[in-house]
C-alpha cells in the first residue's frame, strides 16, 4: 500500500508538502497540488482517515441525531426525504454521516455532549426535538456546532433550517376562506412541537384577516398521527357538525380526518373540505386526493447539511434558512354547499 512518503519521493517534494496538498491547504502551489494528486491516484493511495482525524482533531463526520425515531413515522416519508437531502449534500462536500437516535430514557443515561464525543462527530444536525426535550438547552449551550431542523433557535454555534410555517398555514386557511368557508377548524400536531405553535398562529392570523371568529373548541391536537387525528375528529365533528372545513397540520392527520368524515357519512369535499400540510407521497394517492401545503423536504435536509459544513469550515455568516411553501390544490377542497 502506497504511503505519503512514496508520493513525496515520486513527486520530488517533502512529506509535509504532500500532506498539505492532499488536505486542501491553500499555501501549496496549484501546479504542485495537481501533480501530487495525480501521483496519489496512480499509486492508488488511500488516506488513513483515522490517523488524519487524530492529528487534525477533525473526522469530517456529521452526526445526525433524530429524537423519537419510530417505525410509525415511515408512512409519511417526511424524515426519509430530509435524510436524503442531508446525505446527498454531505457527500458532495466530502463529509460522512453517522445516524444515532435518542429517546427520553436514553437522554437520562448520556448527555448530548457525551453522545457526540463518543461518536467523534465534528458537528450535528438535529431533527425531531420537542420544546420540552431535555437535550434542547444543552444543545444550545454546547460548543459543538449544531443545525436544528424546524426549531427556530439561533446562537454562536447554533443554526436552524425550516419552512415558513406561519405563512404556510395562513395560505391554507386563506384558501378555505376564499372558497367561502367560515366554519373552519384545525387539527394541529401537539403542544411540544415548534411547528404546531407556528401553524396555529398562521391559522389564527388568516381568520382575523377574513373577519372569521376564532373558536377554541374547534382546535384539536392529532399528535401528527393518522389514527389519533381520526378519533379526535370523530368527536369534534359530532359535537360541532357546523364545521365545513378543517386545516390539518400534517397530511397524515388529514388522511385520518377524511376517514373520520366518511364514518360520519360526510362526503369530502361536498360536506367537508380538508387541507393538509407537507405534500407527502400519499397526498396525491388518497381518495379524494389531498389539497395541501407543500414543503420541500429534501431541500430542508440539503440546506441543513450545507449550513453545518459551512459552520465547521467558518464559511457562513447567517445561521438561519427559511424555505418557502406552496399551495397544491387537489380534490379534497371545494366551496361549501350553502354558497
C-alpha positions in Angstrom: 0.0 0.0 0.0 1.3 3.4 -1.0 2.2 5.9 1.7 2.7 9.7 1.8 6.4 9.0 1.7 6.0 7.2 -1.6 4.1 10.1 -3.1 6.7 12.6 -1.8 9.5 10.6 -3.4 7.8 10.3 -6.7 6.9 14.0 -6.8 10.2 15.2 -5.6 8.7 17.2 -2.7 8.6 16.9 1.1 6.2 14.7 3.0 4.8 17.9 4.6 4.0 19.4 1.1 2.2 16.2 0.2 0.2 16.2 3.4 -0.8 19.8 3.0 -1.7 19.4 -0.7 -3.9 16.4 0.0 -5.6 18.1 2.9 -6.6 21.2 0.9 -4.3 23.8 2.5 -4.0 26.9 0.2 -0.3 27.5 0.7 0.6 24.8 -1.9 1.2 25.8 -5.5 -1.7 24.6 -7.7 0.6 23.0 -10.2 2.3 21.1 -7.4 -1.0 20.1 -5.9 -2.3 18.8 -9.2 1.0 16.8 -9.7 0.7 15.3 -6.2 -3.0 14.3 -6.7 -2.2 12.7 -10.0 0.7 10.7 -8.5 -1.5 9.6 -5.5 -4.1 8.3 -7.9 -1.5 6.5 -10.0 -0.2 4.8 -6.8 -3.8 4.1 -5.6 -3.1 6.0 -2.4 -5.8 5.6 0.3 -5.5 8.1 3.1 -5.7 6.8 6.7 -8.7 8.8 7.9 -8.4 7.7 11.5 -4.8 8.8 11.7 -5.7 12.1 10.0 -8.6 12.7 12.4 -6.3 12.2 15.4 -3.8 14.6 14.0 -6.2 17.3 12.9 -8.8 16.7 15.6 -11.4 16.5 12.8 -13.2 13.5 11.5 -15.1 15.0 8.5 -18.2 13.3 10.0 -21.6 14.9 10.8 -23.8 13.4 13.4 -27.5 13.1 12.5 -29.3 13.0 15.8 -33.0 12.1 15.5 -35.3 12.2 18.5 -38.2 9.9 18.7 -37.4 7.9 15.5 -40.1 5.2 15.2 -41.4 2.8 12.6 -44.8 4.5 12.6 -43.2 7.6 11.1 -42.3 5.7 7.9 -45.8 6.2 6.4 -45.4 10.0 5.9 -41.9 9.6 4.3 -41.0 13.1 5.7 -37.9 12.1 7.6 -36.6 9.9 4.7 -36.7 12.8 2.3 -34.9 15.1 4.8 -32.3 12.4 5.3 -31.8 12.0 1.6 -31.1 15.7 1.2 -28.6 15.6 4.1 -26.8 12.5 2.8 -26.5 13.8 -0.8 -25.2 17.3 0.2 -22.8 15.9 2.9 -21.3 13.6 0.2 -20.9 16.4 -2.2 -19.0 18.4 0.4 -16.8 15.4 1.4 -18.4 14.5 4.8 -19.7 11.3 6.1 -23.0 10.9 8.1 -23.5 9.0 11.3 -27.1 8.4 12.4 -27.9 8.0 16.0 -31.4 8.2 17.6 -32.3 9.3 21.1 -35.3 9.0 23.4 -36.1 10.4 26.8 -34.8 7.3 28.6 -31.5 7.4 26.6 -31.1 11.1 27.5 -31.1 10.2 31.2 -28.1 7.9 30.7 -25.9 10.1 28.5 -25.6 13.9 27.9 -25.7 15.3 24.5 -22.0 16.2 24.6 -21.1 12.6 25.7 -23.1 11.2 22.8 -21.3 13.4 20.3 -17.9 12.8 21.7 -18.3 9.1 21.7 -19.3 9.1 18.0 -16.4 11.5 17.2 -18.6 13.9 15.1 -17.4 17.4 14.2 -21.0 18.8 14.2 -24.6 17.7 14.5 -27.8 18.0 12.6 -30.7 17.5 14.9 -34.3 16.6 13.9 -37.5 15.8 15.8 -36.6 17.6 19.0 -39.5 18.9 21.1 -39.9 22.1 23.1 -39.6 20.2 26.3 -36.8 18.0 25.2 -34.1 17.8 28.0 -31.4 18.0 25.3 -32.5 21.3 23.8 -30.9 23.6 26.4 -27.7 21.5 26.3 -27.6 21.6 22.5 -27.8 25.4 22.6 -25.1 25.8 25.2 -22.7 23.2 23.7 -19.6 24.2 21.8 -20.3 21.5 19.2 -21.8 23.2 16.1 -25.4 22.2 15.5 -28.1 22.8 12.9 -31.7 22.3 14.1 -34.5 21.3 11.8 -37.8 23.1 12.4 -36.6 24.5 15.7 -36.2 28.3 15.5 -33.2 28.7 17.9 -30.1 30.6 16.8 -26.7 31.1 18.6 -23.0 31.3 18.1 -22.7 27.6 17.3 -26.4 27.0 16.6 -28.4 27.4 13.3 -31.7 26.2 12.0 -33.4 25.3 8.8 -37.2 25.4 8.5 -40.0 26.5 6.2 -42.3 29.5 6.8 -44.8 27.6 8.9 -46.9 30.6 9.9 -47.3 31.8 6.3 -47.8 28.2 5.1 -50.7 27.7 7.5 -52.1 31.1 6.7 -52.1 30.3 3.0 -54.1 27.1 3.7 -56.8 28.8 5.8 -56.9 31.8 3.4 -57.7 29.4 0.6 -60.5 27.8 2.5 -61.9 31.3 3.4 -61.7 32.3 -0.3 -63.7 29.3 -1.2 -66.4 30.6 1.1 -65.8 28.7 4.3 -66.4 30.4 7.6 -66.6 27.5 10.0 -63.0 26.3 9.8 -61.4 24.1 12.4 -57.9 22.9 12.9 -56.3 19.6 13.6 -52.9 20.6 15.0 -50.0 18.3 16.0 -49.1 18.6 19.7 -48.1 21.4 22.1 -44.4 20.3 22.2 -43.8 20.9 18.5 -42.5 24.3 17.4 -44.2 23.9 14.0 -47.5 23.3 15.8 -47.3 26.6 17.5 -46.4 28.4 14.3 -49.2 26.7 12.2 -51.7 27.5 14.9 -50.6 31.1 14.7 -50.9 31.1 10.9 -54.4 29.7 11.3 -55.4 32.4 13.7 -53.9 35.2 11.5 -55.9 34.0 8.5 -59.1 34.0 10.5 -58.5 37.6 11.6 -57.7 38.7 8.0 -61.1 37.3 6.8 -63.1 38.5 9.9 -63.8 34.9 10.9 -64.3 34.3 14.6 -61.9 32.0 16.4 -63.4 29.1 18.4 -61.0 27.4 20.8 -63.2 24.3 20.9 -62.6 23.9 17.2 -58.9 23.4 17.9 -57.8 19.8 18.5 -54.4 18.0 18.6 -53.9 14.9 16.4 -50.3 14.2 17.7 -49.2 14.0 14.0 -50.7 10.5 13.9 -53.4 9.3 11.5 -55.5 7.2 14.0 -55.4 9.8 16.7 -56.5 12.5 14.3 -59.3 10.3 13.1 -60.6 9.5 16.6 -60.5 13.1 17.8 -62.1 14.4 14.5 -65.0 12.0 15.1 -65.6 13.6 18.4 -65.1 17.2 17.1 -67.5 16.8 14.1 -70.1 15.0 16.2 -70.1 17.9 18.7 -69.7 20.6 16.1 -71.4 19.5 12.8 -71.5 23.1 11.7 -67.8 22.9 10.8 -67.4 22.8 7.0 -63.6 22.8 6.6 -60.6 21.5 8.5 -57.0 22.6 8.2 -54.6 19.8 9.3 -51.0 20.4 10.4 -49.9 17.3 8.5 -51.1 15.2 5.6 -51.1 12.0 7.7 -53.6 13.6 10.0 -55.6 14.9 7.1 -55.9 11.3 5.8 -57.2 10.3 9.3 -59.7 13.2 9.1 -61.0 12.0 5.7 -61.6 8.6 7.2 -63.5 10.1 10.1 -65.7 12.1 7.8 -66.6 9.0 5.8 -67.5 7.2 9.0 -69.9 10.0 9.9 -71.4 9.9 6.4 -69.9 13.3 5.4 -68.6 13.4 1.8 -65.2 15.1 1.2 -65.2 17.8 -0.2 -69.0 18.3 -0.7 -69.8 18.2 3.1 -66.3 18.9 4.5 -63.2 20.4 2.9 -59.9 19.0 4.2 -56.5 20.6 3.6 -53.2 19.1 4.8 -49.6 20.1 5.2 -46.3 18.6 3.9 -47.3 17.1 0.5 -46.2 13.6 1.3 -46.3 10.9 -1.4 -49.7 9.6 -0.1 -51.3 13.0 -0.5 -51.8 12.6 -4.2 -53.0 8.9 -3.9 -55.6 9.4 -1.1 -59.3 9.3 -2.0 -60.1 12.1 -2.7 -56.6 13.4 -3.5 -55.4 15.8 -0.8 -55.1 19.6 -1.2 -52.1 20.5 0.9 -49.3 22.9 1.6 -46.1 21.6 0.1 -42.7 22.0 1.7 -39.5 20.8 0.0 -38.4 18.2 2.5 -35.4 17.1 0.5 -34.2 20.7 0.4 -34.6 21.1 4.1 -32.0 18.4 4.6 -29.8 19.7 1.8 -29.7 23.1 3.3 -29.1 21.7 6.8 -26.0 19.8 5.6 -24.8 22.9 3.7 -25.2 25.0 6.8 -23.4 22.7 9.2 -20.4 22.2 6.9 -20.1 26.0 6.4 -20.3 26.4 10.1 -17.5 23.9 10.6 -15.4 25.5 7.9 -16.2 29.0 9.0 -17.7 30.0 5.7 -21.0 31.3 6.9 -22.4 34.5 8.4 -26.2 33.6 8.7 -27.3 30.7 10.8 -30.9 30.8 9.6 -32.5 29.4 6.4 -36.3 29.7 5.9 -37.7 28.0 2.8 -40.9 28.8 1.0 -44.1 26.7 0.8 -46.6 26.2 -2.0 -50.3 25.6 -2.0 -51.2 22.4 -4.0 -54.9 22.2 -4.9 -56.4 18.8 -5.4 -59.8 17.2 -4.8 -60.3 17.4 -1.1 -61.4 21.1 -1.0 -64.4 22.8 -2.5 -66.9 25.6 -1.9 -69.3 24.9 1.0 -72.7 23.7 -0.2 -74.6 26.7 1.2 -72.7 29.1 -1.1 
